[in-house]
């Protein structure tokens, strides 16, 4: 819990309160209040009767969750495997991550120091499984899992009471009991929770962020307070990452930098590339352009003590033979241009068309960011000189028009669009396109009959009749879907 000076003086016990069933109850209390018997669940009236000077602050669950996420982000400095256990738990898998701190005890000491510097009281524990670590941290003063009370099991209070009445007061008492009778008496979840707590079942944490494929970082004995030194360090990390990617025969599609400030703030930057690359100079230029485009420039504050570069998305990348004749714009140059524009304008601003697997005209192509990973689009080819079957411009949605045509399936003779009457001189069609089969169930999907038509002034349109006359609809509507060049 963080004490705010404007809410309560440092020497005054305080608690967070919330309404429960019409009564104001304690949701959380600081260490001083807990030592005086003020704990969660107690009504504020009873708490004030015991401790008149208790300061009460409204509990903000959303702010608590935001704080927990912020603290979990700060814990990224210790391990890429970080998970939260709301409302107040953070789990770290520190396997292989203790090198900068000497050992596990050094890592825990550093974490405790950083949390205390933020005014946060912590209970840290080290165990082989996440359940055991949470239980040991919640029950401070117990050195082993076996010594924990049965309340360490995450079951309902009625089960805790039944266990104590049966003479089973600690996890050690439960560990020696056959699991079958426990499951029969307390439910099938009991043996599973007990095995996870004792480390008999290997349970991995689910990290908030997927571990990157490549990660390099630099630690500083003294915080770096100059932005240029931080950027030079980031450039060196890019070259290190490029070497790792080259050894693996892969290139990065996204690069992310995290600059950890000594006061807990983290500056995160990310750039995307249109094609896989491991060229450190290109990535360096993209990061510098990304920084220049920031409305709030990098602020070292009290200094960065850790800088990390990760490559979360990679793809195979093999060496390419350069063309001997040269000339023209190469794919690499075009990709570099796209990357610069995406970095300056935003990842979603530079877009490309991709082929959609659908026979519905408005779904045969769609837009997506050009830097989005995916297989290249293969557009259908047609013979040279063949008239286009689809217009260059499609209306989304199609525009309603008034049409005079022969029934039941004759081509349009004239139509009115945007208050202008068009006399049709040539018509080609119909091209019948049915709705998707799952939309045709229940009579919801209607068949479209498309016509390519030309008016007296030589303007060409793409129109369709929506529904079969007298079968799917008594009087089908007509729509203008596109314009030919």
Secondary structure as the mmCIF struct_conf table of DSSP 4:
data_model
#
loop_
_struct_conf.conf_type_id
_struct_conf.id
_struct_conf.beg_label_comp_id
_struct_conf.beg_label_asym_id
_struct_conf.beg_label_seq_id
_struct_conf.end_label_comp_id
_struct_conf.end_label_asym_id
_struct_conf.end_label_seq_id
HELX_LH_PP_P HELX_LH_PP_P1 UNK A 2 UNK A 4
TURN_TY1_P TURN_TY1_P1 UNK A 5 UNK A 7
BEND BEND1 UNK A 8 UNK A 8
TURN_TY1_P TURN_TY1_P2 UNK A 10 UNK A 11
BEND BEND2 UNK A 12 UNK A 12
STRN STRN1 UNK A 14 UNK A 20
TURN_TY1_P TURN_TY1_P3 UNK A 21 UNK A 22
STRN STRN2 UNK A 23 UNK A 29
HELX_RH_AL_P HELX_RH_AL_P1 UNK A 31 UNK A 35
TURN_TY1_P TURN_TY1_P4 UNK A 36 UNK A 37
TURN_TY1_P TURN_TY1_P5 UNK A 40 UNK A 41
STRN STRN3 UNK A 43 UNK A 43
HELX_RH_AL_P HELX_RH_AL_P2 UNK A 44 UNK A 50
TURN_TY1_P TURN_TY1_P6 UNK A 52 UNK A 53
STRN STRN4 UNK A 55 UNK A 58
HELX_RH_AL_P HELX_RH_AL_P3 UNK A 61 UNK A 74
HELX_RH_3T_P HELX_RH_3T_P1 UNK A 75 UNK A 77
TURN_TY1_P TURN_TY1_P7 UNK A 78 UNK A 78
BEND BEND3 UNK A 80 UNK A 80
STRN STRN5 UNK A 82 UNK A 85
TURN_TY1_P TURN_TY1_P8 UNK A 86 UNK A 88
STRN STRN6 UNK A 89 UNK A 92
TURN_TY1_P TURN_TY1_P9 UNK A 95 UNK A 96
HELX_RH_3T_P HELX_RH_3T_P2 UNK A 99 UNK A 101
BEND BEND4 UNK A 102 UNK A 103
HELX_RH_AL_P HELX_RH_AL_P4 UNK A 104 UNK A 117
TURN_TY1_P TURN_TY1_P10 UNK A 118 UNK A 119
BEND BEND5 UNK A 128 UNK A 129
HELX_RH_AL_P HELX_RH_AL_P5 UNK A 130 UNK A 138
BEND BEND6 UNK A 139 UNK A 139
TURN_TY1_P TURN_TY1_P11 UNK A 140 UNK A 141
BEND BEND7 UNK A 144 UNK A 145
TURN_TY1_P TURN_TY1_P12 UNK A 146 UNK A 147
BEND BEND8 UNK A 148 UNK A 148
STRN STRN7 UNK A 149 UNK A 149
HELX_RH_3T_P HELX_RH_3T_P3 UNK A 150 UNK A 152
BEND BEND9 UNK A 153 UNK A 153
BEND BEND10 UNK A 155 UNK A 155
HELX_RH_AL_P HELX_RH_AL_P6 UNK A 157 UNK A 165
TURN_TY1_P TURN_TY1_P13 UNK A 166 UNK A 167
STRN STRN8 UNK A 170 UNK A 170
HELX_RH_AL_P HELX_RH_AL_P7 UNK A 171 UNK A 175
TURN_TY1_P TURN_TY1_P14 UNK A 176 UNK A 176
BEND BEND11 UNK A 177 UNK A 177
HELX_RH_AL_P HELX_RH_AL_P8 UNK A 179 UNK A 186
HELX_RH_AL_P HELX_RH_AL_P9 UNK A 188 UNK A 198
TURN_TY1_P TURN_TY1_P15 UNK A 199 UNK A 199
BEND BEND12 UNK A 200 UNK A 201
BEND BEND13 UNK A 208 UNK A 209
HELX_LH_PP_P HELX_LH_PP_P2 UNK A 210 UNK A 212
BEND BEND14 UNK A 213 UNK A 213
STRN STRN9 UNK A 214 UNK A 224
HELX_RH_AL_P HELX_RH_AL_P10 UNK A 227 UNK A 248
TURN_TY1_P TURN_TY1_P16 UNK A 249 UNK A 249
STRN STRN10 UNK A 250 UNK A 261
TURN_TY1_P TURN_TY1_P17 UNK A 262 UNK A 263
BEND BEND15 UNK A 264 UNK A 264
STRN STRN11 UNK A 266 UNK A 277
HELX_RH_AL_P HELX_RH_AL_P11 UNK A 280 UNK A 292
TURN_TY1_P TURN_TY1_P18 UNK A 293 UNK A 293
BEND BEND16 UNK A 295 UNK A 296
TURN_TY1_P TURN_TY1_P19 UNK A 301 UNK A 302
STRN STRN12 UNK A 304 UNK A 316
HELX_LH_PP_P HELX_LH_PP_P3 UNK A 321 UNK A 323
BEND BEND17 UNK A 324 UNK A 325
BEND BEND18 UNK A 328 UNK A 328
HELX_RH_AL_P HELX_RH_AL_P12 UNK A 331 UNK A 345
TURN_TY1_P TURN_TY1_P20 UNK A 347 UNK A 349
BEND BEND19 UNK A 350 UNK A 350
STRN STRN13 UNK A 351 UNK A 355
BEND BEND20 UNK A 357 UNK A 357
BEND BEND21 UNK A 359 UNK A 360
HELX_RH_3T_P HELX_RH_3T_P4 UNK A 361 UNK A 363
BEND BEND22 UNK A 364 UNK A 364
STRN STRN14 UNK A 365 UNK A 369
TURN_TY1_P TURN_TY1_P21 UNK A 370 UNK A 371
BEND BEND23 UNK A 372 UNK A 372
HELX_LH_PP_P HELX_LH_PP_P4 UNK A 375 UNK A 377
HELX_LH_PP_P HELX_LH_PP_P5 UNK A 379 UNK A 381
TURN_TY1_P TURN_TY1_P22 UNK A 384 UNK A 385
HELX_LH_PP_P HELX_LH_PP_P6 UNK A 386 UNK A 388
BEND BEND24 UNK A 389 UNK A 390
BEND BEND25 UNK A 392 UNK A 392
STRN STRN15 UNK A 393 UNK A 405
TURN_TY1_P TURN_TY1_P23 UNK A 407 UNK A 409
HELX_LH_PP_P HELX_LH_PP_P7 UNK A 410 UNK A 411
STRN STRN16 UNK A 412 UNK A 417
TURN_TY1_P TURN_TY1_P24 UNK A 418 UNK A 419
STRN STRN17 UNK A 420 UNK A 433
HELX_LH_PP_P HELX_LH_PP_P8 UNK A 434 UNK A 436
HELX_RH_AL_P HELX_RH_AL_P13 UNK A 437 UNK A 440
HELX_RH_3T_P HELX_RH_3T_P5 UNK A 441 UNK A 443
BEND BEND26 UNK A 445 UNK A 445
STRN STRN18 UNK A 448 UNK A 455
TURN_TY1_P TURN_TY1_P25 UNK A 456 UNK A 457
BEND BEND27 UNK A 458 UNK A 458
STRN STRN19 UNK A 460 UNK A 466
BEND BEND28 UNK A 467 UNK A 467
STRN STRN20 UNK A 469 UNK A 469
TURN_TY1_P TURN_TY1_P26 UNK A 470 UNK A 472
STRN STRN21 UNK A 473 UNK A 473
BEND BEND29 UNK A 474 UNK A 475
STRN STRN22 UNK A 477 UNK A 483
#
